[in-house]
Amino acid sequence: MNPLTEKILARDARALARAATGIEERRPEAEVLMRELFPHTGRAVVMGITGPPGAGKSTLCDHFAAALRAEQKTVGILAVDPSSPYTGGALLGDRVRMQRHHADPGVFIRSMATRGWLGGLARATTEMTLLLDAAGFDVILIETVGAGQDEVEIARLADVTLVVLVPGMGDDVQAIKAGIMEIADVFVINKSDLPGADKLERELKASLSLAHRPDEWTPKITVAVASEGAGITDALAAAREYHQRGVDPARKARIWSGRLREMLREQLLERVPSEEFDAAGRDVAERRRDPYTILHDWLRKY
């Protein structure tokens, strides 16, 4: 067994950070490592936390981690941030907002840059989730960017999806636009001490009464004031209630089918040098070649 694999299985923080960097940079040795680690995955509860910017997702994650640590649960946190247009790195750095956990060996926090990847998630989020799962973390919290209509991607990765909304931001309209009614397993109305919280809850309930889910689950609506630590227990309890119902094997298969499609797409894209895309783009723009011939040429070549 690879020495790095042994250290990760022992939840060594340095080894985890090193492996995470390898995954994000798409190093060949990272794929070999993940093959070794995959048989050790499948035990963690993955909770996705999504919603519009400014809804308080980071604060909620911080309090979730504290509540879980009080139960002696180990917690991995993946905070997906927008990318800097200059460095490509994470722009906001959510770890700054979770400083109280920095010295806790039972908590591992990693900020990830989207690097232009759509869907509110970073490209390597699936592999990072598997890495933390293999390392033995009981719960993995994934906080998405909060990019709007692409937030639905988190539903392909998380066992439980919590959608955080706040009063006064037009969230009822945004939720319907973004398809959030379909992906939310739990709604958390944060900053519920603000005017309009009752109205938002009523509108959510009205929308849910018209919605139909294949798993016959009606998403719970909880209220919170995360900055004060209020409502954290209720939100966690609702998430656990959904998870304890058991995950439908057919849903698991659909999730992995989607992930494999994305992984194949990534592998193919990485094989084509960027210079070829640029040259082909010029050829098509100037009508020297047609796009279909180019695509078939790439499929044969790569």
C-alpha angles and dihedrals in degrees: 000000000000110000089229090055091054091051092049091050086053088052094243106178095212092050091048092051091048092049091046091054090050091052094049092048091047094234115179092235090058091065091051089050093050091051089057093046099045096084088059094057132090100072105089125089107233115208119189117205115195140158141116123317112277095025092119099254094147093049090048091051090050092054093042089055092049092049092048092047089053085060090050091250119145116232135204117194125198110190109191112204136183114266128251107245088220107043101019088229129127109291104202103031101212091200087079088067094050101051096135090071097049095100096040111106089201092065126064118186125190127179113209129194119225090218090203094312112145127224100062091276136095117247093246096048095108093053092043090053090051090048093055091042091054090048088063103251110162096212130023117199116200116193113194128212096255094235100157124238096018093062092099090084090082090069089068091060111030128078088211126023119205116193114203117207131174131204120257099027099094089254094154091062093039092051092056092044093050096048089242091142087069099046103039116101090173130018118210115195100203125194085031090166088074122094114270098037093117091048092051091050092050092050092049091050091049091051092047091052088062096042125092125202125194091229092054091234119144107208114242119237116215130176127221146169096207095183087064096037091246121147095013094119093050093050092049091047091053091049091050092048090057094045094048090059085075129246115270108243089222090055090050090052091049091050093052091044088058093045092051091052090053093046091051091049090051093049092051094047092050092054093060111077115233090238089063091053090050094048092045090048090056092047093052094043090053092043094240091127136013121242095236094059090048092052093049090048090054092047091053093044100044 
